[in-house]
Amino acid sequence: MVQITACSATRNRAAMMDELRRLLPRMEGLRKTLPFGLAALDSHLPEGGLACGALHEVVPQTEGCIAAAFGFIAAILGRNFSPAPLRGRKQTARAYPLILVMPVYDRRPHGRLHGHGLSALGLDPGRLILVETAHRKQTLWAIEEALRSQAPAAVAGVIDKLDLKLSQRLHLAATDAGLPLFLLRPAPMLESSAAATRWRIGTAEAARDRFGLVMHPRWHLQLERCRNGRPGQWVVEYDHVAHRFSLAAALANPARACSAGEKPLRKIHCA
């Protein structure tokens, strides 16, 4: 009887991953940045957008803003990887799935994903591959393997704790793959991180039509840190039909946007 040792199992798994990478099409020729299409934000980012091949952290302002923070990630993915034709977007980028890694061991009252909610943010649920994990080690493993496979157009995940060493590992994996990695970190205390950007997300009152129905979601964005860029904060809204970010109507004057260290626009309370 043949016994499978740990070493042979590891070699077999490594061979399988190498073969999978060989068979999957490569994502060559894609843009190096993901712009918001909003000069007030893009001017604070190196090369005018969020760097591909980098880790980007998204942090809710309070516990009640976790859904809003996830919605911000969904809007970024919807804008940049939408099946709708966008000017300047290569066709190959839309053919790849988006991978989302979510833990089930620390589920909070914000609940599970909802297809209609994703569609309302311009993100096609059919593009999304959801990976649910039982503990933190599985979450990290799934994120790293998703990046190394180079199968998706982008990877997003939720993690409750991330130290500097682990963030460096994930950032390097994203850099090697040339893919953007968005991590939602619902933690009140944040450790040092190797992330290229860190966004703190709060809610703002949504734009409504004359019937009182929500037209465009709004967020209070604070770019806390940005490698080779400038921090700042804004109140923005998102049009999921046009896949377009814009400053909230009352703040359409770019002079109202604050840079780091200046007086905030206004205090935002999460509902």
N, C-alpha and C positions, 0 to 999 in steps of 0.2 A: 504494500500500500504506500502510495506517494504522499509524503507530508509536505504541506505548504508552509514554509517558514516565513517569518516577518520580512526578511531580506528579499526573498523571491517575490512576495506579494508587493513590496514596494517597487521592485524593478518592473513587474508586470504593469503596475499602475502608471509608472513613469513612461513606459513604452506606449501604453494606450493614449496618454495625454499627448505625447509627441506625434503619434499617428493622427489624432484628432486635429491638432494644429496644422498638420500637413494637408489634410483633406479640406479643411474649412477655407473659404476664400479670405484673402487678406484685405484689410481696410486701408488701402494705399491711396494717397492723393487727397485725403480729407483735410479740412482746415485745421489749423493749429489752435484756434480760439473759438469760443462760443459767445458771440456778442449779444447783448441785450437789445441792440438796435435803438438804444436811448443814449444820446451823447452825454447826458448828465451822469450816467453810471459808467459807460464805456470809457470815458476820459480818465476815470480813476483806476482802470485796470490796465496792466501791461499788454501792449499790442491790441488794445481796444476790445478786450473780451476775456472771458474765463478761459484759462489755459487748459487745453486738452493735455493728457498725459500728466495729470496732477490730482491731488486730493483737495477737495473743497468741503469745508465743514459748515453745516447749517444748524444753528442752535436756537430753539424757541426762547422767547423772552421770559415766559413763565410756563408752568405746567399746562395752563389752558390754551397755550398757543402752539401746541405740538401739531395739531391738524393744519394750522395755518403755515407752519414751517414746512410740513410735507407738501402742502399745496404749492408753495414756492418752488420746490424741487420739481414737482410735476409740471409746472408752467415752463420752467427752463427746458425740460426734456421735450415737452409738447412743441415749444417754439422751434427748437433746433433739430428735432428728429420727427417732425410731423410728416405724414404722407402727402399733405397738401404741397403743391409746388411752391417753393420759396426762391426768390431771386438769389442767385449766387450759390445755391445749395446743390452739391453734386448728387446725382441720382443714386449712386451706390450707398450713400449714408442712410437712405430711407429703407434699404432692404434688410438691414440688420435689426435684430431684436434688442430690447432694453431689459436688463436684468435687475431685479429688485430683491434684495436679501433682507428678510424681516424675521426677527426672533419671535417665538411664541412663549418663551419662558418668562417674559416680563411685559405681558400684554396690559395695556392701560385702558382707561375708560373710553379713549378715542376710537377703539374698535378696529375693524378690519377694513381692507380696501373696498371701494364701491365703484363699479364700472361707470355709472352715470356721473359720479363726481369727477373721475378722471377725464371723462369726455368733456365735462364742463370747463376743464382747464386746458383743453386742446390736446390731451394725451390719449391716443387710441389704446384702449385696454388690450386689443388684439396684438399689439406690439410688445406687450409686457410679459416677461417670464418671471413668475413669483417663486422665490425659494424661501421656505420657512425652516427655521433652525431651532434646535432644542436647547442649545446652550451657547455661550459666547465663543468657545473654541470652534464650534461648527460655523458660526457666523463669520469669523475671520477667515476660516478655510474656504468657505463658499465665495466670499468676496475676492480673495486672492486667485482662486481657480477661475472665476469668471473673467478676471482681468487677463490672466495668462493665456486663456483659451483664445482670446482675441475674436471670439464669436459675436459679442454684442457691440452696439454702437456706443453704449455708455453703461455704467454700473452705478447703482444707488443702493444704500443700505441704512439700517438703523442699528445703532450700537449704544449700550448704556455706559460703557467705560472704555477709555482708550488712552494709554499712556504714550509718552514720547517715542519709546522704542517701537511700539506697534504701529503708531502713526507713520514713522519713518519707513517701516516695512511696506505698508499699504501705499504710501506715496511713491516709493521706488517701483512697486509692482505696476502702478498706474503709469509711471514714466516709461518703463520698459515697454508696456503695451501701447502707449500713445493714446490712452483712453481717459476720459474724464470720470472721476469717482466722486460721488456726492454722498456724504455721510451725515445723517441726522443724529445729533447727539443731545437727547433730552436730559441733560445733567445740569444741576444748579452750580456745581463746582467743576471747572474744566482744567485739566492738566495741560502742561506744555505740549505743543503739537507741531508736527512738520508740515501741516496743511498749507497750501499756497494762499488760500483765502479762508476767512471765517466770517460768516454772516449771522447776525442775531436778528431774529424775525419776530415782530409783533403784529397785531391785527390793527386795522383801521376800518372805519365805517365804509361799507361798500357803496358804490355808485348804484342808484336805483332809477327805474323809469317812472313815468307818471302814474303807474298803477302800484308803485311800491315794491316791484319785483327787482331782485338783484340783477344788474346788468354786468358789472365788472367787479371781481374781487380786488381788494386793496390790501397792501401790506406796508408796515413800517419797517424799512430795511436799514440796518446798521452794518456797514462793512467795518468790522472791528480791526481786522488785520489783512494786509494784502502784500505779498512779496513783490517787490519792484513796482508797487503801486501806491495809492493814497487812500486812507480810510475816509469814510463819509457816511451820511445818512440821508434818506429820502422817504417820501410816501409815494408809492407807485401803484398803478392799477394795471390790469392785464385784460386784453381783448382776445378771447380764445378763438374767435372766428378769424380775425386778421393775424393772429399769433404775434401780437405787438404789445410791448411794455410802453407805458407812458407815465409821466408825472401826474399825480392826482390834480384835478382841475384847479383846486384852490392853490396849488403849489406849482403851477405850470411855469412860473418864472424861475429859471435855473438859479438865480441869485438867492432864492429861498433855501436851497439845499445847503446843509451844514457840512463842514469839514470836521475832522477830529479835533476835539478840544474846544469847539465853538458851542454856543448855547443850542440845545436841541430845538427841533422844529416845534414840537409840542409833546406833551405827555400822552402816551397811548395806553389805554387800558384794554386788556383782553376780555372779550365777552365770555 
